Amino acid sequence: MRWLTVNEIVVYIRQLTGLERTRQSIYKWAKTGKKTSSGATVKLRATNRLGRLYSTAKWVREFIERF
């Protein structure tokens, strides 16, 4: 498992979806989540290590697939 930084997550999401997302969006998704069309809130799985936010490619894919 390789940890992705927030900057790497932004690039990875662009590669997967073609959409540009900001670092602020990534932090918000990890902290408060994003609402689905059914009204459920889904959070990006992430971990905070040494004051930085990290996630994995698998967790990012799982988050994106829910939308």
TIPASE-411706 format. One record per residue: residue number from 1; residue in three letters; chain; x, y, z of N, C-alpha, C in turn. Coordinates in pm, 1 decimal. Layout:
BEGIN
 num residu chaine     n.c1     n.c2     n.c3    ca.c1    ca.c2    ca.c3     c.c1     c.c2     c.c3
 NUM    ALA      A        X        Y        Z        X        Y        Z        X        Y        Z
...
This chain:
BEGIN
 num residu chaine     n.c1     n.c2     n.c3    ca.c1    ca.c2    ca.c3     c.c1     c.c2     c.c3
   1    MET      A     85.0   -117.2      0.0      0.0      0.0      0.0     89.8    123.9      0.0
   2    ARG      A     64.8    211.1    -94.2    141.5    334.9   -104.2     52.1    450.6    -62.2
   3    TRP      A    104.4    534.2     27.5     30.0    650.2     73.8     41.6    763.0    -28.3
   4    LEU      A    -70.8    827.1    -59.1    -74.3    941.4   -149.7    -91.3   1069.2    -68.9
   5    THR      A    -14.4   1170.6   -102.4    -31.6   1301.7    -40.6   -151.8   1369.9   -104.8
   6    VAL      A   -192.6   1481.4    -49.2   -307.1   1554.8   -104.3   -278.2   1598.1   -248.4
   7    ASN      A   -157.5   1645.3   -274.7   -122.5   1685.2   -411.6   -131.9   1566.9   -507.8
   8    GLU      A    -88.1   1450.1   -464.7    -95.1   1330.9   -549.4   -239.2   1284.8   -568.6
   9    ILE      A   -322.6   1304.6   -466.6   -464.1   1269.3   -478.9   -531.7   1356.7   -584.3
  10    VAL      A   -499.5   1485.7   -586.0   -554.8   1577.6   -686.2   -520.2   1529.0   -826.7
  11    VAL      A   -395.3   1492.6   -848.4   -350.5   1443.8   -979.5   -419.1   1311.9  -1012.8
  12    TYR      A   -429.6   1222.3   -915.7   -491.2   1091.1   -937.0   -638.7   1105.6   -975.2
  13    ILE      A   -710.9   1194.1   -908.2   -852.1   1216.2   -941.7   -865.3   1271.8  -1083.6
  14    ARG      A   -774.5   1361.7  -1121.5   -777.4   1415.7  -1257.8   -754.5   1304.5  -1360.4
  15    GLN      A   -664.9   1211.4  -1331.2   -638.2   1100.4  -1421.9   -758.3   1007.5  -1433.0
  16    LEU      A   -826.5    983.4  -1321.1   -941.2    892.4  -1320.8  -1065.2    952.4  -1385.6
  17    THR      A  -1092.2   1079.6  -1355.2  -1219.9   1138.8  -1395.9  -1208.3   1246.9  -1502.4
  18    GLY      A  -1090.1   1305.0  -1515.8  -1074.5   1417.3  -1607.3  -1120.0   1549.0  -1546.3
  19    LEU      A  -1160.4   1546.3  -1419.3  -1208.5   1666.3  -1351.7  -1101.5   1721.6  -1259.1
  20    GLU      A  -1093.2   1851.9  -1253.5   -996.3   1920.3  -1166.9  -1059.0   1944.4  -1030.1
  21    ARG      A   -993.5   1899.3   -925.9  -1037.7   1922.6   -788.9   -925.3   1990.1   -712.1
  22    THR      A   -961.5   2069.4   -611.9   -861.4   2143.8   -536.0   -818.3   2065.4   -412.3
  23    ARG      A   -707.8   2109.1   -354.9   -660.2   2050.4   -229.3   -764.6   2070.5   -120.3
  24    GLN      A   -829.4   2185.0   -122.4   -932.1   2216.0    -23.0  -1047.8   2115.6    -31.5
  25    SER      A  -1084.5   2076.3   -152.1  -1191.4   1977.2   -169.6  -1152.6   1844.1   -106.3
  26    ILE      A  -1027.9   1803.0   -124.7   -981.4   1675.9    -69.1   -990.7   1679.0     83.7
  27    TYR      A   -942.8   1788.4    144.0   -950.0   1801.5    289.8  -1095.6   1798.0    337.8
  28    LYS      A  -1183.5   1866.2    265.9  -1324.8   1870.4    304.9  -1388.7   1731.7    293.1
  29    TRP      A  -1357.6   1659.7    185.5  -1413.1   1525.7    168.5  -1368.8   1432.4    280.2
  30    ALA      A  -1244.6   1447.4    326.2  -1193.9   1361.9    433.2  -1253.9   1399.6    568.3
  31    LYS      A  -1278.8   1527.3    589.5  -1327.3   1573.0    720.6  -1478.5   1564.7    734.2
  32    THR      A  -1551.4   1622.6    638.1  -1697.3   1628.9    651.5  -1771.3   1541.6    551.1
  33    GLY      A  -1704.3   1499.4    445.1  -1767.0   1411.4    347.0  -1836.2   1486.4    234.9
  34    LYS      A  -1901.5   1409.1    148.3  -1974.6   1462.6     33.4  -2106.1   1386.5     24.4
  35    LYS      A  -2212.4   1458.4     -6.8  -2344.2   1395.4    -15.0  -2364.6   1327.9   -150.5
  36    THR      A  -2423.0   1209.1   -146.6  -2458.0   1137.7   -268.7  -2594.6   1185.6   -316.3
  37    SER      A  -2636.3   1139.2   -432.7  -2766.8   1179.1   -485.6  -2881.2   1128.8   -397.8
  38    SER      A  -2856.6   1021.5   -321.8  -2960.5    968.9   -232.1  -2963.7   1040.1    -97.6
  39    GLY      A  -2868.1   1132.6    -75.1  -2866.4   1208.7     47.9  -2771.5   1156.2    154.4
  40    ALA      A  -2709.9   1041.5    129.9  -2613.5    986.0    226.6  -2481.9   1063.1    216.6
  41    THR      A  -2413.0   1073.6    329.3  -2283.4   1140.6    330.8  -2172.9   1035.2    328.8
  42    VAL      A  -2078.2   1053.2    237.2  -1966.4    960.0    222.8  -1837.8   1037.5    245.4
  43    LYS      A  -1750.3    983.9    330.4  -1621.3   1047.2    356.5  -1510.1    974.0    282.4
  44    LEU      A  -1411.7   1051.0    241.7  -1290.5    993.6    183.2  -1208.0    935.5    297.0
  45    ARG      A  -1176.7    807.5    288.4  -1092.4    747.1    392.0   -953.1    806.3    381.8
  46    ALA      A   -903.2    852.7    493.3   -771.2    915.7    496.1   -715.2    905.1    636.6
  47    THR      A   -586.4    926.6    646.2   -520.2    924.5    775.7   -432.4   1047.7    788.3
  48    ASN      A   -418.4   1094.2    910.0   -336.7   1211.5    935.8   -207.4   1164.0   1000.9
  49    ARG      A    -95.6   1186.1    934.3     33.9   1143.0    985.6    130.0   1260.8    983.8
  50    LEU      A    184.9   1289.7   1101.0    279.4   1400.2   1115.1    222.7   1531.5   1061.0
  51    GLY      A     93.9   1552.6   1083.8     29.6   1677.3   1044.0     -9.4   1685.8    897.4
  52    ARG      A      2.9   1575.3    824.6    -34.0   1574.2    682.6   -140.5   1469.1    656.9
  53    LEU      A   -223.5   1495.2    558.1   -331.0   1404.3    521.5   -282.5   1308.6    413.1
  54    TYR      A   -308.8   1181.0    431.9   -272.2   1078.5    334.8   -390.6    986.8    309.4
  55    SER      A   -397.0    933.5    188.7   -495.4    833.5    152.3   -426.9    734.9     58.6
  56    THR      A   -499.6    633.8     14.1   -443.1    538.4    -81.6   -523.0    545.0   -211.0
  57    ALA      A   -465.6    492.4   -317.7   -534.6    490.5   -446.7   -664.0    409.8   -435.3
  58    LYS      A   -659.6    300.3   -361.5   -778.8    216.8   -343.9   -889.9    294.7   -274.9
  59    TRP      A   -855.9    366.8   -167.9   -956.3    443.9    -95.4  -1015.1    555.0   -182.3
  60    VAL      A   -931.5    619.2   -264.2   -979.7    725.5   -353.2  -1074.9    666.6   -457.8
  61    ARG      A  -1038.3    553.1   -516.9  -1125.7    487.1   -615.4  -1259.7    449.5   -553.0
  62    GLU      A  -1256.7    392.8   -432.2  -1381.2    355.5   -363.7  -1469.4    477.7   -339.0
  63    PHE      A  -1408.4    588.2   -300.8  -1483.2    711.5   -276.8  -1548.6    760.3   -406.1
  64    ILE      A  -1473.6    762.9   -514.9  -1524.0    812.6   -642.7  -1635.2    721.1   -696.0
  65    GLU      A  -1620.9    590.5   -679.0  -1719.0    494.9   -731.0  -1855.9    510.9   -666.0
  66    ARG      A  -1861.2    568.6   -547.5  -1989.6    586.4   -479.1  -2071.8    698.8   -541.2
  67    PHE      A  -2013.8    774.1   -633.9  -2085.9    880.9   -701.2  -2102.3    845.8   -844.5
